Amino acid sequence: MSVDLLNSIDFEKDSVTISFSSDEEILDTDESIDTFCKTLETIMNHHAFVIKLSENDYSKKDMEKIIMARDEQITESLDRMDILNATRDDVSKRILTQLNDLCTATLLLNAMASGLEKANLQLAWERSLLNIETKYLGTFLKGLRYIDNRIPDEGQSERLILKYYNFLWQIRKFMREHYGMSILNNLEKFPIKIDELDKEYYDLVASAINSIDISPRAVSMSRFYVQKKVPFFVGTERFYEVVLQLASVYATKYNRVTVYTKENISTSYSVQIAYVDATINLWDITSKIKVITNWKVSIGPRCLNKLGKILKVQTKINSKYGEYIELMNFLTKTGMNFLDLIDLQEFDFYELTPLYNFISKNSVSSIDVSRPQQ
């Protein structure tokens, strides 16, 4: 989508109608599909993010210096709110100018964690995508580069920082756990302005989650799509409120379920979950909430078979195939989607272990295609 199209959307409304012309319709003909694929290729080459990133190599020492310098400036900006009675938008404008360097340096450090002495930004961005716990770094950088040097309109800076707050929280956690560096210690000084009733509710939810056994359990057979995933913060801890929709049924409010978790659940595809009930008491009313104890990506085999049909590849995949299980494990661990996977340029498929190792050791020809789908 172009910048002009995004700017034309009124995000205060719940929905927007985008009109397409008849010549943009994809017909059920080889010619129409070929034209569509060529259009996709043109769009991909124009918007491919990784080819726009720097190929220069950076050292670990340089990145640590940058992180400490940007941390000092961000921390000072947050302190100014108390000292100078600065507004949230004023402070946000100062913080925004430091985020690109902070994110880039953390991204490069993450790439060097595998033993590299130096790394470039292209490699670092793709490596971040290979783990769901670091994928946020690639997402963060992409958002920052999209804004680039544009100056946000009045009031938009604080909205951006509210959106980036979760990324900053994760960077602080990453640097503390992997490098022993204490940064962004006063991040909680940035006022999120959560409603008092919501705050009371989320405090009770957090307390309930921390007081129960959330050791992993076997996931259920049901598949759910993630309709909404909203982080909330209690003290220095992060939790998620997740709205799930039963897959393979007509979507209504009656077959949705709200669950809570500390896990960063992937939203690209359907998931299977395990949960336990926890009890909270709000205004002397006892209620039960569902807390996720385990989850995994689980794309319906029928969906993959339909995709194969579109690509003119005959498949009869079911959920018991070893390749299917390894692919779901890979998507769960990384949080990637298929587009991310095929768009990798710095990594070859054979480097994506254990997915490649399993497939290379198990010939596809040995699969019994007569077994039914599940």
GUFI-247095 format. One line per 5 residues: number of its first residue (from 1); their letters; for each residue x, y, z of C-alpha. Coordinates in steps of 0.1 Angstrom, whole numbers. Last residue first. Layout:
// GUFI-247095
NUM	a	X:Y:Z ~ ...
//
This chain:
// GUFI-247095
374	qqprs	-73:-348:97 ~ -68:-358:61 ~ -72:-394:50 ~ -43:-417:42 ~ -38:-426:6
369	vdiss	-8:-404:0 ~ 15:-427:19 ~ 47:-407:21 ~ 79:-425:10 ~ 83:-403:-21
364	vsnks	87:-373:1 ~ 121:-387:12 ~ 128:-383:48 ~ 164:-373:56 ~ 164:-342:36
359	ifnyl	130:-332:50 ~ 142:-336:86 ~ 175:-318:81 ~ 158:-289:62 ~ 133:-282:90
354	ptley	159:-287:118 ~ 175:-265:105 ~ 170:-234:83 ~ 205:-234:67 ~ 194:-257:39
349	fdfeq	168:-231:28 ~ 195:-206:20 ~ 198:-175:42 ~ 208:-140:32 ~ 178:-137:8
344	ldild	148:-147:27 ~ 116:-139:8 ~ 104:-175:7 ~ 102:-177:45 ~ 88:-143:51
339	lfnmg	60:-150:26 ~ 53:-184:43 ~ 48:-168:76 ~ 73:-164:104 ~ 66:-167:142
334	tktlf	100:-184:145 ~ 94:-212:169 ~ 58:-218:160 ~ 65:-216:122 ~ 93:-242:127
329	nmlei	72:-265:148 ~ 44:-263:123 ~ 69:-272:95 ~ 83:-301:116 ~ 48:-315:122
324	yegyk	39:-312:85 ~ 71:-329:74 ~ 66:-357:99 ~ 31:-363:85 ~ 5:-369:112
319	snikt	-15:-337:105 ~ -25:-347:70 ~ -11:-338:36 ~ -27:-352:4 ~ -8:-332:-22
314	qvkli	-11:-326:-60 ~ 9:-296:-70 ~ -8:-273:-94 ~ 1:-242:-74 ~ -36:-235:-67
309	kglkn	-40:-272:-58 ~ -10:-271:-35 ~ -27:-242:-17 ~ -58:-262:-14 ~ -38:-290:1
304	lcrpg	-22:-266:26 ~ -56:-254:36 ~ -69:-289:40 ~ -40:-296:63 ~ -54:-270:87
299	isvkw	-25:-248:98 ~ -15:-255:134 ~ 9:-230:151 ~ 15:-241:186 ~ 3:-232:221
294	ntivk	9:-241:258 ~ -2:-229:292 ~ -28:-202:281 ~ -48:-187:309 ~ -86:-186:308
289	iksti	-104:-163:332 ~ -130:-171:358 ~ -151:-146:377 ~ -159:-140:413 ~ -178:-108:420
284	dwlni	-168:-88:451 ~ -160:-58:430 ~ -135:-78:409 ~ -125:-112:423 ~ -103:-133:399
279	tadvy	-101:-170:394 ~ -79:-189:370 ~ -89:-216:345 ~ -63:-236:326 ~ -53:-235:290
274	aiqvs	-40:-255:261 ~ -38:-240:226 ~ -39:-248:189 ~ -32:-221:165 ~ -44:-207:131
269	ystsi	-20:-187:111 ~ -2:-153:111 ~ -9:-143:147 ~ 20:-159:165 ~ 17:-160:203
264	nekty	41:-140:224 ~ 36:-159:257 ~ 27:-142:289 ~ -9:-153:285 ~ -45:-144:287
259	vtvrn	-76:-158:269 ~ -107:-143:254 ~ -129:-168:235 ~ -149:-163:203 ~ -177:-186:191
254	yktay	-206:-165:202 ~ -192:-132:188 ~ -196:-146:154 ~ -173:-160:127 ~ -187:-187:106
249	vsalq	-168:-219:114 ~ -136:-235:101 ~ -114:-218:128 ~ -128:-209:162 ~ -120:-172:169
244	lvvey	-95:-162:196 ~ -92:-129:214 ~ -58:-125:232 ~ -50:-103:262 ~ -12:-104:265
239	fretg	11:-99:295 ~ 42:-79:302 ~ 59:-75:335 ~ 78:-44:348 ~ 48:-32:369
234	vffpv	17:-45:351 ~ 19:-41:314 ~ -7:-48:287 ~ -2:-64:253 ~ -32:-67:229
229	kkqvy	-36:-96:206 ~ -67:-96:184 ~ -85:-121:161 ~ -61:-149:165 ~ -75:-178:145
224	frsms	-83:-209:165 ~ -79:-246:159 ~ -95:-273:180 ~ -75:-305:188 ~ -65:-293:222
219	varps	-29:-287:233 ~ -11:-310:257 ~ 0:-291:288 ~ 29:-267:295 ~ 35:-255:330
214	idisn	12:-226:339 ~ 7:-234:376 ~ -12:-206:391 ~ -3:-175:412 ~ 14:-154:385
209	iasav	-15:-156:361 ~ -39:-146:389 ~ -18:-116:399 ~ -16:-105:363 ~ -54:-108:359
204	ldyye	-61:-89:391 ~ -38:-60:379 ~ -54:-61:345 ~ -88:-55:361 ~ -77:-27:383
199	kdled	-59:-11:353 ~ -90:-15:331 ~ -111:3:358 ~ -85:31:360 ~ -83:36:322
194	ikipf	-48:33:309 ~ -29:65:304 ~ 3:49:290 ~ 24:75:309 ~ 62:72:301
189	kelnn	77:68:335 ~ 76:30:331 ~ 106:33:308 ~ 128:45:337 ~ 153:17:335
184	lismg	157:21:298 ~ 190:2:299 ~ 208:-23:322 ~ 233:-43:302 ~ 238:-79:313
179	yherm	243:-89:276 ~ 218:-116:269 ~ 192:-112:297 ~ 195:-75:303 ~ 198:-65:267
174	fkriq	168:-87:257 ~ 146:-74:285 ~ 153:-38:276 ~ 147:-45:239 ~ 114:-62:248
169	wlfny	102:-32:267 ~ 112:-9:239 ~ 93:-30:214 ~ 62:-29:237 ~ 64:9:239
164	yklil	65:12:201 ~ 28:17:197 ~ 26:41:226 ~ 57:58:211 ~ 39:62:178
159	resqg	8:76:194 ~ 30:101:213 ~ 45:113:181 ~ 12:116:163 ~ -1:145:185
154	edpir	11:172:161 ~ 20:157:128 ~ 49:133:125 ~ 82:146:109 ~ 92:124:80
149	ndiyr	129:112:82 ~ 121:75:78 ~ 85:66:88 ~ 88:34:69 ~ 123:29:83
144	lgklf	110:30:118 ~ 82:5:110 ~ 107:-19:94 ~ 131:-16:123 ~ 104:-25:148
139	tglyk	92:-55:127 ~ 128:-68:124 ~ 134:-63:161 ~ 100:-79:170 ~ 112:-111:154
134	teinl	135:-116:183 ~ 114:-139:206 ~ 97:-154:176 ~ 130:-166:163 ~ 141:-169:127
129	lsrew	129:-134:118 ~ 158:-118:137 ~ 183:-136:115 ~ 167:-118:84 ~ 173:-84:99
124	alqln	208:-92:111 ~ 219:-105:77 ~ 207:-74:59 ~ 221:-51:86 ~ 256:-63:84
119	akelg	274:-84:110 ~ 308:-86:127 ~ 325:-110:151 ~ 299:-136:144 ~ 293:-162:172
114	saman	255:-167:171 ~ 250:-137:194 ~ 264:-115:165 ~ 230:-114:149 ~ 213:-103:181
109	lllta	240:-76:185 ~ 231:-63:150 ~ 194:-60:158 ~ 202:-43:191 ~ 223:-17:172
104	tcldn	196:-11:146 ~ 168:-7:172 ~ 188:18:193 ~ 200:37:162 ~ 164:40:148
99	lqtli	149:48:182 ~ 169:79:191 ~ 149:105:171 ~ 116:91:183 ~ 126:98:220
94	rksvd	127:136:215 ~ 94:137:197 ~ 78:115:224 ~ 89:138:251 ~ 71:167:235
89	drtan	40:145:229 ~ 38:134:265 ~ 40:170:277 ~ 69:184:296 ~ 67:192:333
84	lidmr	103:204:332 ~ 117:180:359 ~ 90:154:359 ~ 86:149:321 ~ 123:157:317
79	dlset	131:123:333 ~ 117:106:302 ~ 140:126:280 ~ 171:118:301 ~ 163:81:298
74	iqedr	160:84:261 ~ 193:103:258 ~ 212:79:281 ~ 198:49:263 ~ 209:63:230
69	amiik	245:66:241 ~ 245:32:258 ~ 230:15:227 ~ 255:32:204 ~ 285:22:225
64	emdkk	272:-14:226 ~ 269:-14:188 ~ 305:-2:182 ~ 319:-29:206 ~ 299:-56:188
59	sydne	314:-47:154 ~ 296:-35:123 ~ 297:-46:87 ~ 283:-25:59 ~ 256:-42:37
54	slkiv	231:-15:45 ~ 194:-22:41 ~ 173:-15:10 ~ 177:-51:-3 ~ 160:-64:29
49	fahhn	128:-44:25 ~ 116:-58:-8 ~ 91:-30:-18 ~ 100:-25:-54 ~ 111:-61:-61
44	mitel	81:-75:-44 ~ 57:-51:-62 ~ 71:-62:-95 ~ 69:-99:-86 ~ 33:-95:-74
39	tkcft	24:-79:-108 ~ 41:-107:-126 ~ 21:-132:-105 ~ -12:-114:-113 ~ -4:-114:-150
34	dised	4:-151:-149 ~ -29:-157:-130 ~ -49:-138:-157 ~ -32:-157:-185 ~ -37:-191:-169
29	tdlie	-74:-184:-165 ~ -97:-183:-135 ~ -99:-145:-135 ~ -81:-122:-111 ~ -100:-89:-110
24	edssf	-78:-58:-112 ~ -92:-49:-146 ~ -127:-45:-130 ~ -116:-16:-108 ~ -110:-19:-71
19	sitvs	-127:2:-43 ~ -114:3:-8 ~ -141:7:19 ~ -129:16:54 ~ -137:2:88
14	dkefd	-139:10:125 ~ -134:47:121 ~ -108:68:139 ~ -82:53:115 ~ -95:77:87
9	isnll	-76:63:57 ~ -63:88:31 ~ -28:88:47 ~ -26:51:41 ~ -35:54:4
4	dvsm	-10:83:0 ~ 18:63:17 ~ 13:35:-8 ~ 0:0:0
//
